[in-house]
Amino acid sequence: MDTRYTHIARRRVRGAVRPVAVAIVAIVAALAAAAWLLIIRPYQQQMRLDSGGVPAVSAAAKAPAEAAPANVQAMDVNQLLAEASKALKDQRLLAPAGNNAFEFYLRVLAKQPGNPVATSALRETFPYAATDAEQAVNSRDFNEAQREIDLLAKADPANYTLTILRSKLDAQRKLANQQQQQAEDQQKAAQLAAQKAAAEKEQAAKQAEQQQAQLAAEQAKAKQQVQQQAAAAEKTPSAPTAVASVPTSDAVLLNSVRANYPTAALRAGQSGWVVVGFTVTPEGRTRDVHVVDAQPRHLFDRAAMEAVSRYRFKPAMRDGVAVASTKQQKIEFSTGR
C-alpha cells in the first residue's frame, strides 16, 4: 500500500478527533461550572450555616437600592418577573422590604401558582438569601432579620436552614439582653459607689471640721490660762517670781482604726505584729507613716500602715501651742482577735 495514502488517512483521523476532543472538554467544563454554581457553592453556604460560621459575602458590591415600583399590586406576572430579575441582578434578594427578588417571586406564585421560573429562582437563590438573613442576625438588626426569616419561610417553610437562623436570632437576642442588663447593673453599681464615696468624703470633712474646732477651742483655752496666770503674776509683785505653768503634753490618740486582716494571712491562719512609726501633725493627723519592725516581715506591713494613716490625735502641746511630734504604735494581728 502506498505510504502517501496512509499519511493522508492518518491526517483525516486526527482532524476528526480534534473537534470531538474540544467538544468533550467544553462539555466537561460546562458541567463543572454548573455543578459549582448549583450544587457545590450552595452546599458550602449551607455547611457554613450549619457550623455557625458567617457566610462568605459576594465579591461584587451590591448596587444602591432603587425605589420600589409603584402599584406593585397591579403588575402582571411578566412585570413581576422582570422586577424580580432586576432585583437579582442588584443582589436585592430579601431587602429592602417591598423591593426585593423574593417578594416579587412570591407575588408571581400568588398570581400563578407553580410558575416554573419563580419556583426555580426561589429554590436556587434560597442559600444566598439565607446568608443575607444570617448577616442581619449577626449585625443584631433583629427586626430586619425577623422579617427576612419570615420571608424565607414563605418561600420554603420546611427548609432546615430556617431552624438554624431562628435559633441564632433567639441566641443573639438573649445575648443582647444580657449585655444590656450587665451594662445597666454596672451603671447602677458605679452610681452607688459614687454616692458612697461622696457620703464618706462629706463625713470625713465633718469630722475634720469638728476636730479643728475642738483643737482651736483647746488652744484658745490654753492661751487664756497663760494670760490669766501672767496677769495674776503682775498683780503680786512682792511675791517671789513663779515660773508660769504653760500647758505641755504629748499627742493623745482620739480615734483609732482597726487594721484589715490580709485575706491570705487569714486563710493561712498566720499571726504577727507590726511596729509603725509616724509623725503627728499640729492638726492631729498622721504623716510619714513607715514600718519600724515587723514579724513576719512584709506580710502585715501595708494593712498596719493603712490603719495608722487614718488615726486621729489630739496634737502635742508645747507652751500652749500645738506642735508636730513623733510616735510609734505596735499593731497586733491574731486570728483569734
Buried (B, 14 or more C-beta within 10 A) or exposed (E): EEEEEEEEEEEEEEEEEEEEEEEEEEEEEEEEEEEEEEEEBBEBBBEBBEEEEEBEEEEEEEEEBEEEBEEBEEBEBEBBBBBBBBBBEBBBBBBBEEBBBBBBBBBBBEEBEEBEBBBEBBBEBBBBBBBBBBBBBBEEBBEBBBBBBEBBBBBBEEBEBBEBBBEBBEEBBEEEEEEEEEEEEEEEEEEEEEEEEEEEEEEEEEEBEEBEEEBEEBBEEBEEBBEEBEEEBEEEEEEEEEEEEBBEEEBEEEEBEEBBBBEEBEEEEBBBBBBBBBBBBBBBBBEEBEBEEBEBEEBBBBBBBEBBBBBBBBBBBBEBBBBBBEBEBEBEBEEEE
